[in-house]
Amino acid sequence: MNLEEYKDIYVFAQQVDNQISSIAFELLGEGKRLAEARGDGAKVAAVLIGSDVKGLASELAEYGADKVIVVDDPELKEYRTEPYAHALASVINEYKPEIMLVGATAIGRDLGPTVSARVATGLTADCTQLEIGDFPMVAIPGKESEQKHNQLLMTRPAFGGNTIATIACPNTRPQMATVRPGVMQKIEPVKGATAEVIEYNPGFTPNNKYVTIKEVVKAVSDVADIMDAKILVSGGRGVGSAENFKLLDDLAAAIGGTVSCSRAVVDSGWKPKDLQVGQTGKTVRPQVYFAIGISGAIQHVAGMEESDIIIAINKDEDAPIFDVADYGVVGDLNKIVPQLTEQIKAAKAAK
């Protein structure tokens, strides 16, 4: 493999029902940041796969794509592993990106590993941080000349979140990573921005690996998406019971927030998985995050530590959550939360 042939940073621009998923914009923002860190003029390209999707290219340009490669074919109307993997692997083999980023969504977690195996490169899954740097990160004495520069350093939790691993892929290309939604930040869209649009179709011949979709049944849920919330009132095992979550519901209603929870709450059956924050739940970045009765295990903190303001309420003054909190209250949540709710209501009434 001639590594010099591989250039630029590519992003899989996931779309569902001809609507671009938010993770695509987040990855474009991260791609721009990585390109600036490289400082070698690397371009950011979005790979848009689907049927009748060319019209979405302008939106990707506004969020930072310098180039949009459109693979448009009727076989790509709904996501299926084989045609999508064929499409993305063909783009990689044709255009040779140095870095390929995929969202760690249900689609991306299926597509990413399949494509990486097909193009014979590595894949680091569920990354929480991406950087450009040297590998090895510290030069081995006597082997300084073997240290490689401008490598993609991919950081992810490992061993159940008990340690953090930084992984590189120095000998094959592209360097591939899946990134969890909500971890990276979008750039502000530039209205009217344009990108080079390239239409590419490798051809699709259905075979015995092509799944036939008989029916699509969309789940209907009235649960708010916690990833979109500006204020989250999150409860942990310390809340005590499902019934006691009414204290958090009242606080969220008073402050205009949304209730979320830790894994322990989901495991206890008190709240649905859609509301779980953490390594095995959702990564959130609200303006205000209330951590109530949450101890602060690393698996939970990994999903909320980028919140603008973190307010912790816990009776254990040594709880790890206080290490990441901007404001902390030590005490009984059964007394503190109702008082806080009443104070917020009174302040709003006084306006």
C-alpha positions as CSV (number, residue, x, y, z in Angstrom):
1,M,0.0,0.0,0.0
2,N,1.4,3.4,-1.1
3,L,0.3,5.7,1.8
4,E,1.3,8.8,-0.2
5,E,-1.6,8.2,-2.5
6,Y,-4.1,8.8,0.3
7,K,-5.3,12.4,0.8
8,D,-8.0,14.4,2.5
9,I,-10.6,13.7,5.2
10,Y,-13.9,12.0,4.2
11,V,-17.1,11.8,6.2
12,F,-20.0,9.4,5.7
13,A,-23.0,11.8,5.5
14,Q,-25.7,9.6,6.8
15,Q,-29.2,10.3,5.6
16,V,-32.5,8.6,6.4
17,D,-35.6,9.3,4.3
18,N,-33.7,12.0,2.4
19,Q,-32.9,13.9,5.6
20,I,-29.3,14.3,6.7
21,S,-28.7,13.0,10.2
22,S,-27.2,15.5,12.7
23,I,-24.1,13.3,13.1
24,A,-23.1,14.1,9.6
25,F,-22.8,17.8,10.4
26,E,-20.9,17.0,13.6
27,L,-18.4,14.9,11.7
28,L,-17.9,17.6,9.1
29,G,-17.1,20.1,11.9
30,E,-14.6,17.7,13.3
31,G,-13.2,17.1,9.9
32,K,-12.6,20.8,9.4
33,R,-10.8,20.9,12.8
34,L,-8.6,18.0,11.9
35,A,-7.8,19.5,8.5
36,E,-6.7,22.7,10.2
37,A,-4.6,20.7,12.7
38,R,-2.8,19.0,9.9
39,G,-2.0,22.3,8.2
40,D,-1.3,20.7,4.9
41,G,-4.3,21.9,2.9
42,A,-6.3,18.8,3.4
43,K,-9.9,19.0,2.1
44,V,-13.0,17.7,3.8
45,A,-15.3,15.6,1.6
46,A,-18.8,14.2,2.4
47,V,-19.9,10.9,1.0
48,L,-23.6,11.0,0.4
49,I,-25.2,7.7,-0.4
50,G,-28.9,7.1,-1.2
51,S,-31.6,7.4,-3.8
52,D,-32.5,10.9,-5.2
53,V,-30.2,12.6,-2.7
54,K,-28.2,14.9,-4.8
55,G,-30.3,17.9,-3.7
56,L,-28.9,17.4,-0.1
57,A,-25.3,18.4,-1.2
58,S,-25.9,22.1,-0.7
59,E,-26.7,21.5,2.9
60,L,-23.5,19.6,3.5
61,A,-21.6,22.4,1.8
62,E,-23.0,24.9,4.3
63,Y,-21.7,22.8,7.2
64,G,-18.2,22.6,5.9
65,A,-17.9,20.1,3.1
66,D,-15.4,21.2,0.4
67,K,-16.5,18.4,-1.8
68,V,-19.5,16.1,-1.9
69,I,-19.3,12.7,-3.6
70,V,-22.8,11.5,-4.4
71,V,-23.6,7.8,-4.9
72,D,-27.2,7.8,-6.1
73,D,-29.0,4.6,-7.1
74,P,-32.4,3.1,-6.6
75,E,-30.7,0.2,-4.8
76,L,-29.7,2.6,-2.0
77,K,-33.2,3.9,-1.2
78,E,-33.2,2.2,2.3
79,Y,-30.1,1.3,4.2
80,R,-29.0,-2.3,3.6
81,T,-25.5,-3.5,4.5
82,E,-24.4,-4.9,1.2
83,P,-25.2,-2.1,-1.3
84,Y,-24.1,0.6,1.1
85,A,-20.9,-1.2,2.0
86,H,-20.2,-1.7,-1.8
87,A,-20.9,2.0,-2.3
88,L,-18.6,3.4,0.4
89,A,-15.8,0.8,-0.2
90,S,-15.9,1.7,-3.9
91,V,-15.6,5.4,-3.1
92,I,-12.6,4.7,-0.8
93,N,-10.9,2.6,-3.4
94,E,-11.5,5.2,-6.1
95,Y,-10.7,8.4,-4.3
96,K,-8.3,7.2,-1.6
97,P,-9.1,9.3,1.5
98,E,-6.5,9.4,4.3
99,I,-9.1,9.6,7.0
100,M,-12.6,8.2,6.9
101,L,-15.1,9.1,9.7
102,V,-18.4,7.4,10.2
103,G,-21.1,8.1,12.9
104,A,-21.5,5.4,15.6
105,T,-25.2,5.2,14.9
106,A,-27.1,1.9,14.3
107,I,-26.3,2.3,10.6
108,G,-22.7,3.4,11.1
109,R,-21.9,0.6,13.6
110,D,-23.0,-1.9,10.9
111,L,-21.4,-0.1,7.9
112,G,-18.1,1.0,9.4
113,P,-16.6,-2.4,10.3
114,T,-17.9,-4.0,7.1
115,V,-16.2,-1.4,4.9
116,S,-13.0,-1.4,6.9
117,A,-12.7,-5.1,6.4
118,R,-13.5,-4.8,2.7
119,V,-10.7,-2.2,2.2
120,A,-8.3,-4.0,4.5
121,T,-7.7,-1.3,7.1
122,G,-8.3,-0.9,10.8
123,L,-11.3,0.7,12.6
124,T,-11.4,2.3,16.0
125,A,-15.0,2.2,17.3
126,D,-17.0,4.7,19.5
127,C,-14.3,7.3,19.6
128,T,-14.7,10.2,22.0
129,Q,-11.7,12.3,20.9
130,L,-9.7,12.6,17.7
131,E,-6.4,14.4,17.3
132,I,-3.6,14.8,14.8
133,G,-0.2,13.9,16.3
134,D,2.8,11.6,16.4
135,F,2.8,7.8,16.7
136,P,4.2,6.5,19.0
137,M,3.1,9.5,21.0
138,V,6.5,9.4,22.8
139,A,9.4,8.4,20.6
140,I,11.2,5.2,21.6
141,P,14.8,5.9,22.6
142,G,17.1,5.0,19.7
143,K,14.2,4.7,17.3
144,E,13.2,8.4,17.0
145,S,13.4,8.1,13.2
146,E,10.6,5.5,13.2
147,Q,8.2,7.9,14.8
148,K,5.4,8.8,12.3
149,H,3.9,12.3,12.2
150,N,0.5,13.7,11.2
151,Q,-1.3,10.5,12.4
152,L,-4.9,10.3,13.4
153,L,-4.9,9.5,17.2
154,M,-8.3,8.0,18.1
155,T,-9.3,7.9,21.7
156,R,-12.0,5.7,23.2
157,P,-13.0,4.2,26.5
158,A,-11.8,0.6,27.0
159,F,-12.4,-2.2,29.4
160,G,-15.9,-1.1,30.3
161,G,-14.9,2.5,30.6
162,N,-12.3,1.9,33.3
163,T,-9.4,3.1,31.1
164,I,-9.0,5.3,28.1
165,A,-7.1,4.0,25.0
166,T,-5.5,6.0,22.3
167,I,-5.2,4.1,19.0
168,A,-3.4,4.8,15.7
169,C,-3.4,3.1,12.4
170,P,0.0,4.0,11.0
171,N,0.5,1.3,8.3
172,T,-2.8,1.1,6.4
173,R,-5.2,3.7,4.9
174,P,-7.7,5.1,5.3
175,Q,-7.5,5.7,9.1
176,M,-11.1,4.9,10.0
177,A,-13.1,5.7,13.1
178,T,-16.7,5.7,14.2
179,V,-17.7,8.6,16.5
180,R,-20.6,8.7,18.8
181,P,-23.4,11.2,18.1
182,G,-23.2,14.3,20.3
183,V,-19.5,14.1,21.0
184,M,-18.2,16.5,18.3
185,Q,-19.5,20.0,17.6
186,K,-21.0,21.3,14.4
187,I,-19.7,24.4,12.9
188,E,-22.0,27.4,12.3
189,P,-23.5,26.9,8.9
190,V,-22.4,29.3,6.2
191,K,-25.5,30.1,4.1
192,G,-24.8,30.0,0.4
193,A,-21.6,28.1,0.7
194,T,-20.9,25.8,-2.2
195,A,-18.9,22.5,-2.7
196,E,-17.6,20.6,-5.6
197,V,-20.2,17.9,-6.3
198,I,-19.0,14.6,-7.9
199,E,-21.5,12.0,-9.0
200,Y,-20.1,8.5,-8.8
201,N,-21.8,5.1,-9.2
202,P,-19.8,1.9,-9.1
203,G,-22.8,-0.1,-10.3
204,F,-25.1,-2.4,-8.2
205,T,-25.9,-6.0,-9.1
206,P,-28.1,-7.6,-6.4
207,N,-26.8,-10.9,-5.2
208,N,-27.6,-13.3,-2.3
209,K,-26.2,-10.8,0.2
210,Y,-28.8,-8.2,-0.7
211,V,-31.5,-8.2,1.9
212,T,-35.1,-7.7,0.7
213,I,-37.0,-5.2,2.7
214,K,-40.6,-6.3,2.9
215,E,-42.0,-3.6,5.1
216,V,-40.7,-0.6,7.1
217,V,-42.5,0.0,10.4
218,K,-41.5,3.3,12.1
219,A,-41.5,3.4,15.8
220,V,-43.7,6.0,17.3
221,S,-42.3,7.5,20.6
222,D,-43.5,10.4,22.7
223,V,-40.2,10.4,24.6
224,A,-38.2,13.6,24.0
225,D,-34.8,13.3,22.5
226,I,-32.4,14.2,25.3
227,M,-29.6,15.0,22.8
228,D,-31.6,18.0,21.7
229,A,-32.4,19.3,25.2
230,K,-30.8,22.6,26.5
231,I,-31.4,21.7,30.1
232,L,-31.3,18.1,31.5
233,V,-32.4,17.0,34.9
234,S,-30.8,13.6,35.3
235,G,-31.4,11.1,38.1
236,G,-29.4,8.1,39.3
237,R,-29.9,5.2,41.6
238,G,-29.8,7.7,44.5
239,V,-33.3,9.0,43.6
240,G,-34.5,5.8,45.3
241,S,-37.5,4.7,43.2
242,A,-39.4,5.3,40.0
243,E,-42.1,7.2,42.0
244,N,-39.5,9.5,43.4
245,F,-38.6,10.7,39.9
246,K,-41.7,13.0,40.2
247,L,-39.3,15.3,42.1
248,L,-37.2,15.5,39.0
249,D,-40.2,15.8,36.7
250,D,-41.4,18.8,38.8
251,L,-38.0,20.5,38.6
252,A,-37.7,19.9,34.9
253,A,-41.2,21.4,34.3
254,A,-40.3,24.4,36.4
255,I,-37.1,25.2,34.6
256,G,-38.1,24.1,31.1
257,G,-35.9,21.1,31.0
258,T,-36.0,17.4,30.1
259,V,-35.6,14.4,32.5
260,S,-32.8,11.9,31.8
261,C,-31.1,9.2,33.8
262,S,-28.2,6.9,34.4
263,R,-27.8,3.3,33.4
264,A,-28.7,2.1,36.9
265,V,-32.1,3.7,36.6
266,V,-32.7,1.9,33.3
267,D,-31.5,-1.4,34.6
268,S,-33.9,-1.0,37.5
269,G,-36.8,-0.5,35.1
270,W,-37.6,3.1,36.4
271,K,-37.0,4.8,33.0
272,P,-36.7,3.8,29.4
273,K,-33.4,3.4,27.6
274,D,-34.1,6.4,25.4
275,L,-33.4,8.6,28.4
276,Q,-30.1,7.0,29.4
277,V,-26.9,9.2,29.5
278,G,-23.5,7.6,29.4
279,Q,-21.1,5.3,27.6
280,T,-23.9,2.8,26.8
281,G,-26.5,5.4,26.4
282,K,-26.5,8.8,24.7
283,T,-23.8,11.5,24.7
284,V,-25.3,14.9,25.6
285,R,-24.1,18.5,25.6
286,P,-26.8,20.6,27.2
287,Q,-26.3,24.1,28.5
288,V,-27.2,22.9,32.1
289,Y,-27.0,19.4,33.4
290,F,-28.4,18.5,36.8
291,A,-26.8,15.3,38.2
292,I,-29.1,14.3,41.0
293,G,-28.4,11.1,43.0
294,I,-25.7,10.2,40.5
295,S,-22.4,8.9,41.9
296,G,-20.4,9.9,38.8
297,A,-19.0,6.6,37.5
298,I,-16.7,7.1,34.5
299,Q,-19.2,5.4,32.2
300,H,-21.8,8.1,33.0
301,V,-19.4,11.0,33.0
302,A,-18.2,10.1,29.5
303,G,-21.7,10.9,28.2
304,M,-22.2,14.3,29.9
305,E,-18.8,15.9,30.8
306,E,-19.0,18.4,27.9
307,S,-22.1,20.0,29.3
308,D,-21.7,23.8,29.7
309,I,-22.7,23.8,33.4
310,I,-22.9,20.7,35.6
311,I,-24.8,20.9,38.9
312,A,-24.5,17.9,41.2
313,I,-26.7,17.1,44.2
314,N,-25.6,14.1,46.2
315,K,-25.6,13.1,49.9
316,D,-22.1,11.6,49.6
317,E,-19.5,14.5,49.6
318,D,-16.9,12.1,48.2
319,A,-19.0,11.1,45.2
320,P,-16.9,11.3,42.0
321,I,-19.5,13.5,40.3
322,F,-18.3,16.5,42.3
323,D,-15.0,16.2,40.5
324,V,-16.6,17.3,37.2
325,A,-19.4,19.5,38.6
326,D,-19.2,23.3,38.3
327,Y,-21.6,23.5,41.3
328,G,-22.2,20.9,44.0
329,V,-24.7,20.6,46.8
330,V,-24.2,17.9,49.5
331,G,-27.4,16.8,51.1
332,D,-30.7,15.0,50.9
333,L,-32.2,15.4,47.4
334,N,-35.6,14.8,48.8
335,K,-35.3,18.1,50.6
336,I,-33.1,20.0,48.2
337,V,-34.9,19.3,44.9
338,P,-38.4,20.4,46.1
339,Q,-36.9,23.6,47.6
340,L,-35.0,24.4,44.4
341,T,-38.2,23.8,42.4
342,E,-40.2,26.2,44.6
343,Q,-37.5,28.8,44.4
344,I,-37.5,28.6,40.6
345,K,-41.3,28.9,40.4
346,A,-41.2,31.9,42.8
347,A,-38.6,33.6,40.7
348,K,-40.6,33.1,37.5
349,A,-43.8,34.3,39.2
350,A,-42.0,37.5,40.4
351,K,-41.0,38.5,36.8
